[in-house]
Amino acid sequence: MKTMKKILLLAGIVTMTVIAMPAIAANKTIPVPSVQSFGVVDMSKVMQTTSAAKDIFSQLDSKREEYQIRISKEEEILRAAGQKIEKQKNSLSKNDFDKKRKEFEKQVASGQKLVNDRKQILDQAFNSSMKNLRDKAAKIVADVAKEKGYSLVFTQDAVMLSASGFDITDVVVERLNKSAAKFPVEWPAAVTEKAPVVKSDKKK
């Protein structure tokens, strides 16, 4: 039954193409081939399962873990500083306590900025790397389409039903794995990696 549906669908596409051809052909600026052939590619699979994609994910996970370790250390420093100031509340004048509290709040704001900057770096690196990978995959799709004589290639999410012979995903994945097993991530300019500075209470 599924095979019959596929045959009927393909027959319908051919019929629609033949019907539409006279009207399209009337426009001299758009050449139309006498036979239309189509390909289908699952870009989600290409962007998730290829060696290059996995390499990108691995690099991002490593950098995220590195940042998290630094953030945890910075949070520990700030937490200790906050507790120390709180203990001094009763032994300091109101003016001195307010001064220390404001300095501490600046240190907290500086630490939060570092967290946000690191998140932005991860986001930018991910988006840039995936765009470059998609561009490389698109070139391979174009090569495969040319070899097979396809006039069009649809993404899998745009097609409800197609014959298995139209799917070129595995070919694209195989070629991408051969041409780019590794895919270096280009990191944006790094922020200054410094822990929040906690001033000493020792008098000179």
ChimeraX commands (.cxc) that place a marker at each C-alpha (Angstrom):
marker #1 position 0.00,0.00,0.00 radius 0.5
marker #1 position 2.87,2.43,0.89 radius 0.5
marker #1 position 4.57,1.61,-2.41 radius 0.5
marker #1 position 1.37,2.37,-4.29 radius 0.5
marker #1 position 1.05,5.70,-2.46 radius 0.5
marker #1 position 4.60,6.62,-3.42 radius 0.5
marker #1 position 3.93,5.73,-7.06 radius 0.5
marker #1 position 0.74,7.79,-7.07 radius 0.5
marker #1 position 2.54,10.72,-5.43 radius 0.5
marker #1 position 5.35,10.65,-7.99 radius 0.5
marker #1 position 2.86,10.33,-10.79 radius 0.5
marker #1 position 1.03,13.37,-9.45 radius 0.5
marker #1 position 4.26,15.38,-9.33 radius 0.5
marker #1 position 5.07,14.46,-12.93 radius 0.5
marker #1 position 1.54,15.36,-14.03 radius 0.5
marker #1 position 1.67,18.74,-12.25 radius 0.5
marker #1 position 5.05,19.43,-13.82 radius 0.5
marker #1 position 3.79,18.65,-17.32 radius 0.5
marker #1 position 0.72,20.84,-16.80 radius 0.5
marker #1 position 2.77,23.73,-15.44 radius 0.5
marker #1 position 5.47,23.58,-18.10 radius 0.5
marker #1 position 3.63,25.47,-20.90 radius 0.5
marker #1 position 2.91,28.40,-18.56 radius 0.5
marker #1 position 6.47,28.47,-17.22 radius 0.5
marker #1 position 7.98,28.04,-20.66 radius 0.5
marker #1 position 6.18,31.20,-21.74 radius 0.5
marker #1 position 8.66,33.10,-19.61 radius 0.5
marker #1 position 11.77,33.09,-21.81 radius 0.5
marker #1 position 14.05,34.17,-18.94 radius 0.5
marker #1 position 13.59,30.92,-16.97 radius 0.5
marker #1 position 14.84,27.77,-18.74 radius 0.5
marker #1 position 12.93,24.65,-17.68 radius 0.5
marker #1 position 14.42,21.16,-18.17 radius 0.5
marker #1 position 12.19,18.66,-19.93 radius 0.5
marker #1 position 12.51,16.22,-17.03 radius 0.5
marker #1 position 12.48,17.25,-13.37 radius 0.5
marker #1 position 14.44,15.16,-10.84 radius 0.5
marker #1 position 14.41,15.73,-7.10 radius 0.5
marker #1 position 16.58,14.83,-4.13 radius 0.5
marker #1 position 15.91,14.85,-0.38 radius 0.5
marker #1 position 18.42,15.44,2.43 radius 0.5
marker #1 position 17.92,15.27,6.20 radius 0.5
marker #1 position 19.99,18.29,7.32 radius 0.5
marker #1 position 19.18,17.66,10.98 radius 0.5
marker #1 position 20.93,14.30,10.74 radius 0.5
marker #1 position 23.87,15.85,8.89 radius 0.5
marker #1 position 24.23,18.60,11.53 radius 0.5
marker #1 position 24.04,16.21,14.48 radius 0.5
marker #1 position 25.59,12.87,13.55 radius 0.5
marker #1 position 28.59,13.70,11.36 radius 0.5
marker #1 position 32.10,13.52,12.81 radius 0.5
marker #1 position 32.51,17.27,12.33 radius 0.5
marker #1 position 29.31,18.04,14.25 radius 0.5
marker #1 position 30.33,15.74,17.10 radius 0.5
marker #1 position 33.75,17.41,17.20 radius 0.5
marker #1 position 32.10,20.84,17.51 radius 0.5
marker #1 position 29.86,19.64,20.35 radius 0.5
marker #1 position 32.86,18.09,22.14 radius 0.5
marker #1 position 34.90,21.32,21.94 radius 0.5
marker #1 position 31.98,23.38,23.21 radius 0.5
marker #1 position 31.37,20.99,26.11 radius 0.5
marker #1 position 35.04,21.17,27.10 radius 0.5
marker #1 position 35.05,24.97,27.02 radius 0.5
marker #1 position 31.76,25.10,28.95 radius 0.5
marker #1 position 33.20,22.81,31.63 radius 0.5
marker #1 position 36.37,24.96,31.80 radius 0.5
marker #1 position 34.27,28.09,32.30 radius 0.5
marker #1 position 32.11,26.42,34.93 radius 0.5
marker #1 position 35.18,25.50,37.00 radius 0.5
marker #1 position 36.35,29.11,36.91 radius 0.5
marker #1 position 32.90,30.44,37.75 radius 0.5
marker #1 position 32.65,28.11,40.75 radius 0.5
marker #1 position 36.00,29.36,42.08 radius 0.5
marker #1 position 34.95,32.98,41.61 radius 0.5
marker #1 position 31.64,32.34,43.37 radius 0.5
marker #1 position 33.51,30.79,46.27 radius 0.5
marker #1 position 35.75,33.86,46.58 radius 0.5
marker #1 position 32.77,36.20,46.51 radius 0.5
marker #1 position 30.84,34.09,49.00 radius 0.5
marker #1 position 33.73,34.18,51.46 radius 0.5
marker #1 position 34.12,37.94,50.99 radius 0.5
marker #1 position 30.41,38.50,51.59 radius 0.5
marker #1 position 30.46,36.45,54.78 radius 0.5
marker #1 position 33.51,38.33,56.04 radius 0.5
marker #1 position 31.86,41.70,55.48 radius 0.5
marker #1 position 28.69,40.52,57.20 radius 0.5
marker #1 position 30.69,39.47,60.29 radius 0.5
marker #1 position 32.24,42.94,60.42 radius 0.5
marker #1 position 28.87,44.67,60.40 radius 0.5
marker #1 position 28.73,45.23,64.17 radius 0.5
marker #1 position 32.40,46.21,64.53 radius 0.5
marker #1 position 32.43,48.84,61.78 radius 0.5
marker #1 position 30.90,52.28,61.64 radius 0.5
marker #1 position 27.92,52.64,59.34 radius 0.5
marker #1 position 29.98,54.63,56.82 radius 0.5
marker #1 position 32.80,52.05,56.75 radius 0.5
marker #1 position 30.35,49.17,56.44 radius 0.5
marker #1 position 28.44,50.87,53.62 radius 0.5
marker #1 position 31.73,51.50,51.82 radius 0.5
marker #1 position 32.76,47.85,52.06 radius 0.5
marker #1 position 29.30,46.71,51.02 radius 0.5
marker #1 position 29.36,48.91,47.89 radius 0.5
marker #1 position 32.83,47.62,46.97 radius 0.5
marker #1 position 31.56,44.07,47.36 radius 0.5
marker #1 position 28.53,44.80,45.17 radius 0.5
marker #1 position 30.88,46.06,42.45 radius 0.5
marker #1 position 32.85,42.82,42.69 radius 0.5
marker #1 position 29.63,40.80,42.35 radius 0.5
marker #1 position 28.61,42.84,39.29 radius 0.5
marker #1 position 32.06,42.29,37.76 radius 0.5
marker #1 position 31.76,38.55,38.34 radius 0.5
marker #1 position 28.31,38.47,36.75 radius 0.5
marker #1 position 29.67,40.31,33.70 radius 0.5
marker #1 position 32.33,37.62,33.28 radius 0.5
marker #1 position 29.64,34.93,33.41 radius 0.5
marker #1 position 27.59,36.73,30.75 radius 0.5
marker #1 position 30.65,37.31,28.56 radius 0.5
marker #1 position 31.56,33.62,28.68 radius 0.5
marker #1 position 28.02,32.62,27.78 radius 0.5
marker #1 position 28.13,35.02,24.83 radius 0.5
marker #1 position 31.43,33.51,23.69 radius 0.5
marker #1 position 29.94,30.00,23.76 radius 0.5
marker #1 position 26.85,31.11,21.85 radius 0.5
marker #1 position 28.83,32.97,19.19 radius 0.5
marker #1 position 31.27,30.10,18.74 radius 0.5
marker #1 position 28.45,27.56,18.40 radius 0.5
marker #1 position 26.45,29.63,15.89 radius 0.5
marker #1 position 29.52,30.43,13.80 radius 0.5
marker #1 position 30.76,26.82,13.76 radius 0.5
marker #1 position 27.38,25.39,12.83 radius 0.5
marker #1 position 26.98,27.95,10.04 radius 0.5
marker #1 position 30.38,26.99,8.62 radius 0.5
marker #1 position 29.49,23.31,8.87 radius 0.5
marker #1 position 26.14,23.88,7.15 radius 0.5
marker #1 position 27.88,25.79,4.34 radius 0.5
marker #1 position 30.32,22.91,3.83 radius 0.5
marker #1 position 27.46,20.39,3.85 radius 0.5
marker #1 position 25.53,22.52,1.33 radius 0.5
marker #1 position 28.48,22.35,-1.09 radius 0.5
marker #1 position 28.52,18.57,-0.81 radius 0.5
marker #1 position 24.75,18.45,-1.39 radius 0.5
marker #1 position 25.25,20.55,-4.53 radius 0.5
marker #1 position 27.96,18.17,-5.77 radius 0.5
marker #1 position 25.78,15.10,-5.20 radius 0.5
marker #1 position 22.80,16.77,-6.88 radius 0.5
marker #1 position 24.92,17.61,-9.92 radius 0.5
marker #1 position 26.20,14.04,-10.16 radius 0.5
marker #1 position 22.70,12.61,-9.96 radius 0.5
marker #1 position 21.21,15.22,-12.28 radius 0.5
marker #1 position 18.81,16.59,-9.70 radius 0.5
marker #1 position 17.19,19.93,-10.49 radius 0.5
marker #1 position 16.12,20.47,-6.88 radius 0.5
marker #1 position 17.02,19.14,-3.43 radius 0.5
marker #1 position 14.49,19.45,-0.61 radius 0.5
marker #1 position 15.20,19.21,3.11 radius 0.5
marker #1 position 13.53,16.29,4.84 radius 0.5
marker #1 position 11.27,18.49,6.96 radius 0.5
marker #1 position 9.78,20.01,3.79 radius 0.5
marker #1 position 8.78,16.64,2.32 radius 0.5
marker #1 position 5.88,14.55,3.59 radius 0.5
marker #1 position 6.59,11.47,1.46 radius 0.5
marker #1 position 9.27,10.45,-1.03 radius 0.5
marker #1 position 10.71,7.30,-2.54 radius 0.5
marker #1 position 13.83,5.99,-0.74 radius 0.5
marker #1 position 15.93,6.43,-3.86 radius 0.5
marker #1 position 15.55,10.21,-3.61 radius 0.5
marker #1 position 17.25,10.41,-0.17 radius 0.5
marker #1 position 20.91,11.46,-0.41 radius 0.5
marker #1 position 21.48,12.00,3.33 radius 0.5
marker #1 position 23.77,9.02,3.87 radius 0.5
marker #1 position 25.91,10.00,0.89 radius 0.5
marker #1 position 26.27,13.53,2.23 radius 0.5
marker #1 position 27.14,12.27,5.72 radius 0.5
marker #1 position 29.74,9.86,4.33 radius 0.5
marker #1 position 31.44,12.53,2.22 radius 0.5
marker #1 position 31.39,15.09,5.00 radius 0.5
marker #1 position 32.97,12.58,7.38 radius 0.5
marker #1 position 35.77,11.96,4.87 radius 0.5
marker #1 position 36.42,15.63,4.15 radius 0.5
marker #1 position 36.04,17.02,7.69 radius 0.5
marker #1 position 36.40,14.51,10.50 radius 0.5
marker #1 position 37.58,17.40,12.70 radius 0.5
marker #1 position 36.11,20.89,12.68 radius 0.5
marker #1 position 38.04,23.55,14.66 radius 0.5
marker #1 position 35.86,25.99,16.55 radius 0.5
marker #1 position 36.73,29.66,16.05 radius 0.5
marker #1 position 36.45,31.32,19.45 radius 0.5
marker #1 position 35.62,35.05,19.68 radius 0.5
marker #1 position 38.10,37.34,21.41 radius 0.5
marker #1 position 38.40,36.01,24.95 radius 0.5
marker #1 position 37.39,38.10,27.93 radius 0.5
marker #1 position 39.98,38.81,30.60 radius 0.5
marker #1 position 39.95,35.71,32.76 radius 0.5
marker #1 position 40.42,37.19,36.23 radius 0.5
marker #1 position 38.71,36.27,39.45 radius 0.5
marker #1 position 36.97,39.12,41.30 radius 0.5
marker #1 position 39.52,41.11,43.31 radius 0.5
marker #1 position 38.76,41.18,47.02 radius 0.5
marker #1 position 40.57,43.95,48.81 radius 0.5
marker #1 position 42.47,43.14,51.96 radius 0.5
marker #1 position 41.45,44.60,55.31 radius 0.5
marker #1 position 45.06,44.84,56.48 radius 0.5
marker #1 position 46.21,48.35,57.18 radius 0.5
marker #1 position 49.53,49.49,55.74 radius 0.5
marker link #1:1,2 radius 0.2
marker link #1:2,3 radius 0.2
marker link #1:3,4 radius 0.2
marker link #1:4,5 radius 0.2
marker link #1:5,6 radius 0.2
marker link #1:6,7 radius 0.2
marker link #1:7,8 radius 0.2
marker link #1:8,9 radius 0.2
marker link #1:9,10 radius 0.2
marker link #1:10,11 radius 0.2
marker link #1:11,12 radius 0.2
marker link #1:12,13 radius 0.2
marker link #1:13,14 radius 0.2
marker link #1:14,15 radius 0.2
marker link #1:15,16 radius 0.2
marker link #1:16,17 radius 0.2
marker link #1:17,18 radius 0.2
marker link #1:18,19 radius 0.2
marker link #1:19,20 radius 0.2
marker link #1:20,21 radius 0.2
marker link #1:21,22 radius 0.2
marker link #1:22,23 radius 0.2
marker link #1:23,24 radius 0.2
marker link #1:24,25 radius 0.2
marker link #1:25,26 radius 0.2
marker link #1:26,27 radius 0.2
marker link #1:27,28 radius 0.2
marker link #1:28,29 radius 0.2
marker link #1:29,30 radius 0.2
marker link #1:30,31 radius 0.2
marker link #1:31,32 radius 0.2
marker link #1:32,33 radius 0.2
marker link #1:33,34 radius 0.2
marker link #1:34,35 radius 0.2
marker link #1:35,36 radius 0.2
marker link #1:36,37 radius 0.2
marker link #1:37,38 radius 0.2
marker link #1:38,39 radius 0.2
marker link #1:39,40 radius 0.2
marker link #1:40,41 radius 0.2
marker link #1:41,42 radius 0.2
marker link #1:42,43 radius 0.2
marker link #1:43,44 radius 0.2
marker link #1:44,45 radius 0.2
marker link #1:45,46 radius 0.2
marker link #1:46,47 radius 0.2
marker link #1:47,48 radius 0.2
marker link #1:48,49 radius 0.2
marker link #1:49,50 radius 0.2
marker link #1:50,51 radius 0.2
marker link #1:51,52 radius 0.2
marker link #1:52,53 radius 0.2
marker link #1:53,54 radius 0.2
marker link #1:54,55 radius 0.2
marker link #1:55,56 radius 0.2
marker link #1:56,57 radius 0.2
marker link #1:57,58 radius 0.2
marker link #1:58,59 radius 0.2
marker link #1:59,60 radius 0.2
marker link #1:60,61 radius 0.2
marker link #1:61,62 radius 0.2
marker link #1:62,63 radius 0.2
marker link #1:63,64 radius 0.2
marker link #1:64,65 radius 0.2
marker link #1:65,66 radius 0.2
marker link #1:66,67 radius 0.2
marker link #1:67,68 radius 0.2
marker link #1:68,69 radius 0.2
marker link #1:69,70 radius 0.2
marker link #1:70,71 radius 0.2
marker link #1:71,72 radius 0.2
marker link #1:72,73 radius 0.2
marker link #1:73,74 radius 0.2
marker link #1:74,75 radius 0.2
marker link #1:75,76 radius 0.2
marker link #1:76,77 radius 0.2
marker link #1:77,78 radius 0.2
marker link #1:78,79 radius 0.2
marker link #1:79,80 radius 0.2
marker link #1:80,81 radius 0.2
marker link #1:81,82 radius 0.2
marker link #1:82,83 radius 0.2
marker link #1:83,84 radius 0.2
marker link #1:84,85 radius 0.2
marker link #1:85,86 radius 0.2
marker link #1:86,87 radius 0.2
marker link #1:87,88 radius 0.2
marker link #1:88,89 radius 0.2
marker link #1:89,90 radius 0.2
marker link #1:90,91 radius 0.2
marker link #1:91,92 radius 0.2
marker link #1:92,93 radius 0.2
marker link #1:93,94 radius 0.2
marker link #1:94,95 radius 0.2
marker link #1:95,96 radius 0.2
marker link #1:96,97 radius 0.2
marker link #1:97,98 radius 0.2
marker link #1:98,99 radius 0.2
marker link #1:99,100 radius 0.2
marker link #1:100,101 radius 0.2
marker link #1:101,102 radius 0.2
marker link #1:102,103 radius 0.2
marker link #1:103,104 radius 0.2
marker link #1:104,105 radius 0.2
marker link #1:105,106 radius 0.2
marker link #1:106,107 radius 0.2
marker link #1:107,108 radius 0.2
marker link #1:108,109 radius 0.2
marker link #1:109,110 radius 0.2
marker link #1:110,111 radius 0.2
marker link #1:111,112 radius 0.2
marker link #1:112,113 radius 0.2
marker link #1:113,114 radius 0.2
marker link #1:114,115 radius 0.2
marker link #1:115,116 radius 0.2
marker link #1:116,117 radius 0.2
marker link #1:117,118 radius 0.2
marker link #1:118,119 radius 0.2
marker link #1:119,120 radius 0.2
marker link #1:120,121 radius 0.2
marker link #1:121,122 radius 0.2
marker link #1:122,123 radius 0.2
marker link #1:123,124 radius 0.2
marker link #1:124,125 radius 0.2
marker link #1:125,126 radius 0.2
marker link #1:126,127 radius 0.2
marker link #1:127,128 radius 0.2
marker link #1:128,129 radius 0.2
marker link #1:129,130 radius 0.2
marker link #1:130,131 radius 0.2
marker link #1:131,132 radius 0.2
marker link #1:132,133 radius 0.2
marker link #1:133,134 radius 0.2
marker link #1:134,135 radius 0.2
marker link #1:135,136 radius 0.2
marker link #1:136,137 radius 0.2
marker link #1:137,138 radius 0.2
marker link #1:138,139 radius 0.2
marker link #1:139,140 radius 0.2
marker link #1:140,141 radius 0.2
marker link #1:141,142 radius 0.2
marker link #1:142,143 radius 0.2
marker link #1:143,144 radius 0.2
marker link #1:144,145 radius 0.2
marker link #1:145,146 radius 0.2
marker link #1:146,147 radius 0.2
marker link #1:147,148 radius 0.2
marker link #1:148,149 radius 0.2
marker link #1:149,150 radius 0.2
marker link #1:150,151 radius 0.2
marker link #1:151,152 radius 0.2
marker link #1:152,153 radius 0.2
marker link #1:153,154 radius 0.2
marker link #1:154,155 radius 0.2
marker link #1:155,156 radius 0.2
marker link #1:156,157 radius 0.2
marker link #1:157,158 radius 0.2
marker link #1:158,159 radius 0.2
marker link #1:159,160 radius 0.2
marker link #1:160,161 radius 0.2
marker link #1:161,162 radius 0.2
marker link #1:162,163 radius 0.2
marker link #1:163,164 radius 0.2
marker link #1:164,165 radius 0.2
marker link #1:165,166 radius 0.2
marker link #1:166,167 radius 0.2
marker link #1:167,168 radius 0.2
marker link #1:168,169 radius 0.2
marker link #1:169,170 radius 0.2
marker link #1:170,171 radius 0.2
marker link #1:171,172 radius 0.2
marker link #1:172,173 radius 0.2
marker link #1:173,174 radius 0.2
marker link #1:174,175 radius 0.2
marker link #1:175,176 radius 0.2
marker link #1:176,177 radius 0.2
marker link #1:177,178 radius 0.2
marker link #1:178,179 radius 0.2
marker link #1:179,180 radius 0.2
marker link #1:180,181 radius 0.2
marker link #1:181,182 radius 0.2
marker link #1:182,183 radius 0.2
marker link #1:183,184 radius 0.2
marker link #1:184,185 radius 0.2
marker link #1:185,186 radius 0.2
marker link #1:186,187 radius 0.2
marker link #1:187,188 radius 0.2
marker link #1:188,189 radius 0.2
marker link #1:189,190 radius 0.2
marker link #1:190,191 radius 0.2
marker link #1:191,192 radius 0.2
marker link #1:192,193 radius 0.2
marker link #1:193,194 radius 0.2
marker link #1:194,195 radius 0.2
marker link #1:195,196 radius 0.2
marker link #1:196,197 radius 0.2
marker link #1:197,198 radius 0.2
marker link #1:198,199 radius 0.2
marker link #1:199,200 radius 0.2
marker link #1:200,201 radius 0.2
marker link #1:201,202 radius 0.2
marker link #1:202,203 radius 0.2
marker link #1:203,204 radius 0.2
view
